[in-house]
Amino acid sequence: MSPEDRSNTSTQPAPGGTADLAGKPVSRIGFGAMQLPGPRVWGPPKDREIALAVLRRAIELGVNHIDTARFYGDGVSNELIHAALHPYPDDLVIVSKIGADRDAQAAWIPAQRPDQLRAATEANLRSLQVDRIDVMNLRLHGPSGGEHDTDQHVDLDSQLAEMVALREEGKIGAIGISTVTAEQLIQALPAGIACVQNAYSLLDRSGESVLEICRENDIAWVPYFPLGSAFPDIPKVTDHPAVVEAAHGLGATPAQVGLAWLLAHDPHTLLIPGTSSVQHLEDNLATADVHLDAETMATLDAIG
Ligand SMILES: NC(=O)c1ccc[n+]([C@@H]2O[C@H](COP(=O)([O-])OP(=O)(O)OC[C@H]3O[C@@H](n4cnc5c(N)ncnc54)[C@H](OP(=O)(O)O)[C@@H]3O)[C@@H](O)[C@H]2O)c1
């Protein structure tokens, strides 16, 4: 599909309906771009054409919320998003994140000094070729910063001050925060928080107290690892016997059951499941058609 062939907005209804993200209506089922680069989220995809097809199919099917980071593949996710979708649809909300980076061995490292936050924002602007990132998440790394490297003991208020400055300068449209504790989120609220991205799924409810703060403050809750991620050491929602049984009973896939539970659990939830497969993308978006009855919901609630 050439840029000329692309319409500016999808004609499809938004998968899962719409909800507010930073003042814009987005599809409740969006797309996370972390599975597009190569293995360990590093280097080019196994098949570039498939990666581009996943992104274009997402837009065709009504997705208008894409989550990315420049450090996914060291620029690979952003480059693919640009190659597949630029000029971007008018209604597309691109969300990125800063506060982390990769070292030469591809290990995930913090990058939280204000100068690093600013440099990473500029790198996102350049790689996505936009004047402004719609929403930028500040990626934290634990209750105390949790860092070994002393130059990464940056107090949260200094990081938030830089995020506010970036927003005032128009380089980012809104501030999100990620991997945040309840205490850190309360501390961050005065900066104006549009969304929270924490690890959370049917099998991992550790973020429930943070979700409660999102509810109270009408903040979008965007769980990452909604299916249990691609990392081998994290339990997979799709493997849980109760999920598999519920899927069988409903004529759905286990992934759809896990995602449908998240959508039903709280109306502030926006999904960004990650996939490198067009088929899985289509399945995930079709979650919108899966209805969990009260009995199934109670069974799934009890897992957590
Ligand atoms: N804020 C943060 O710090 C942070 C951290 C991590 C991730 N994120 C964001 O959150 C998004 C979601 O997290 P994630 O991608 O790490 O994990 P995830 O969505 O929980 O799971 C991705 C894994 O599930 C598989 N999968 C996807 N759809 C499937 C389906 N329908 N059936 C079976 N398997 C399926 C994928 O494999 P296939 O590729 O084979 O489909 C991949 O292995 C990321 O893409 C990223 O944008 C944010």
The ligand as an SDF file (V2000), in Angstrom:
LIG
                    3D

 48 52  0  0  0  0  0  0  0  0999 V2000
    5.9310    0.5900   29.8120 N   0  0  0  0  0  0  0  0  0  0  0  0
    6.7610   -0.4200   29.7680 C   0  0  0  0  0  0  0  0  0  0  0  0
    7.7750   -0.4620   30.4600 O   0  0  0  0  0  0  0  0  0  0  0  0
    6.4710   -1.5780   28.8730 C   0  0  0  0  0  0  0  0  0  0  0  0
    7.1330   -2.8030   29.1080 C   0  0  0  0  0  0  0  0  0  0  0  0
    6.8550   -3.8640   28.2750 C   0  0  0  0  0  0  0  0  0  0  0  0
    5.9610   -3.7360   27.2380 C   0  0  0  0  0  0  0  0  0  0  0  0
    5.3230   -2.5280   27.0200 N   0  0  0  0  0  0  0  0  0  0  0  0
    4.3390   -2.3800   25.9260 C   0  0  0  0  0  0  0  0  0  0  0  0
    3.2830   -3.2930   26.1890 O   0  0  0  0  0  0  0  0  0  0  0  0
    3.0150   -4.0550   25.0170 C   0  0  0  0  0  0  0  0  0  0  0  0
    2.4400   -5.4210   25.4220 C   0  0  0  0  0  0  0  0  0  0  0  0
    3.4040   -6.1740   26.1500 O   0  0  0  0  0  0  0  0  0  0  0  0
    4.2640   -7.3330   25.4680 P   0  0  0  0  0  0  0  0  0  0  0  0
    4.2140   -7.2430   23.9920 O   0  0  0  0  0  0  0  0  0  0  0  0
    5.6060   -7.3050   26.1150 O   0  0  0  0  0  0  0  0  0  0  0  0
    3.5750   -8.6430   25.9960 O   0  0  0  0  0  0  0  0  0  0  0  0
    2.1240   -9.3070   25.7740 P   0  0  0  0  0  0  0  0  0  0  0  0
    1.2730   -8.4430   24.9250 O   0  0  0  0  0  0  0  0  0  0  0  0
    1.6600   -9.7140   27.1270 O   0  0  0  0  0  0  0  0  0  0  0  0
    2.4940  -10.6600   25.0410 O   0  0  0  0  0  0  0  0  0  0  0  0
    3.2000  -10.7260   23.8470 C   0  0  0  0  0  0  0  0  0  0  0  0
    3.4020  -12.2010   23.5740 C   0  0  0  0  0  0  0  0  0  0  0  0
    2.1290  -12.8270   23.3810 O   0  0  0  0  0  0  0  0  0  0  0  0
    2.0840  -13.4520   22.1110 C   0  0  0  0  0  0  0  0  0  0  0  0
    0.7410  -13.2270   21.5680 N   0  0  0  0  0  0  0  0  0  0  0  0
    0.1750  -12.0690   21.1950 C   0  0  0  0  0  0  0  0  0  0  0  0
   -1.0810  -12.2610   20.7520 N   0  0  0  0  0  0  0  0  0  0  0  0
   -1.2970  -13.5920   20.8320 C   0  0  0  0  0  0  0  0  0  0  0  0
   -2.3960  -14.4270   20.5010 C   0  0  0  0  0  0  0  0  0  0  0  0
   -3.5330  -13.9070   19.9940 N   0  0  0  0  0  0  0  0  0  0  0  0
   -2.2970  -15.7590   20.7120 N   0  0  0  0  0  0  0  0  0  0  0  0
   -1.1520  -16.2820   21.2230 C   0  0  0  0  0  0  0  0  0  0  0  0
   -0.0690  -15.5530   21.5550 N   0  0  0  0  0  0  0  0  0  0  0  0
   -0.1430  -14.2180   21.3520 C   0  0  0  0  0  0  0  0  0  0  0  0
    3.1740  -12.7870   21.2880 C   0  0  0  0  0  0  0  0  0  0  0  0
    3.6780  -13.7020   20.3490 O   0  0  0  0  0  0  0  0  0  0  0  0
    3.4980  -13.4420   18.7450 P   0  0  0  0  0  0  0  0  0  0  0  0
    4.4400  -12.3460   18.3930 O   0  0  0  0  0  0  0  0  0  0  0  0
    3.8540  -14.7640   18.1640 O   0  0  0  0  0  0  0  0  0  0  0  0
    2.0620  -13.0990   18.5350 O   0  0  0  0  0  0  0  0  0  0  0  0
    4.2190  -12.4760   22.3390 C   0  0  0  0  0  0  0  0  0  0  0  0
    5.0210  -13.6110   22.5910 O   0  0  0  0  0  0  0  0  0  0  0  0
    4.3800   -4.1200   24.3250 C   0  0  0  0  0  0  0  0  0  0  0  0
    4.2820   -4.5380   22.9810 O   0  0  0  0  0  0  0  0  0  0  0  0
    4.8920   -2.7210   24.5430 C   0  0  0  0  0  0  0  0  0  0  0  0
    4.3590   -1.8520   23.5670 O   0  0  0  0  0  0  0  0  0  0  0  0
    5.5570   -1.4600   27.8360 C   0  0  0  0  0  0  0  0  0  0  0  0
  1  2  1  0
  2  3  2  0
  2  4  1  0
  4  5  1  0
  4 48  2  0
  5  6  2  0
  6  7  1  0
  7  8  2  0
  8  9  1  0
  8 48  1  0
  9 10  1  0
  9 46  1  0
 10 11  1  0
 11 12  1  0
 11 44  1  0
 12 13  1  0
 13 14  1  0
 14 15  2  0
 14 16  1  0
 14 17  1  0
 17 18  1  0
 18 19  2  0
 18 20  1  0
 18 21  1  0
 21 22  1  0
 22 23  1  0
 23 24  1  0
 23 42  1  0
 24 25  1  0
 25 26  1  0
 25 36  1  0
 26 27  1  0
 26 35  1  0
 27 28  2  0
 28 29  1  0
 29 30  1  0
 29 35  2  0
 30 31  1  0
 30 32  2  0
 32 33  1  0
 33 34  2  0
 34 35  1  0
 36 37  1  0
 36 42  1  0
 37 38  1  0
 38 39  2  0
 38 40  1  0
 38 41  1  0
 42 43  1  0
 44 45  1  0
 44 46  1  0
 46 47  1  0
M  CHG  2   8   1  16  -1
M  END
$$$$
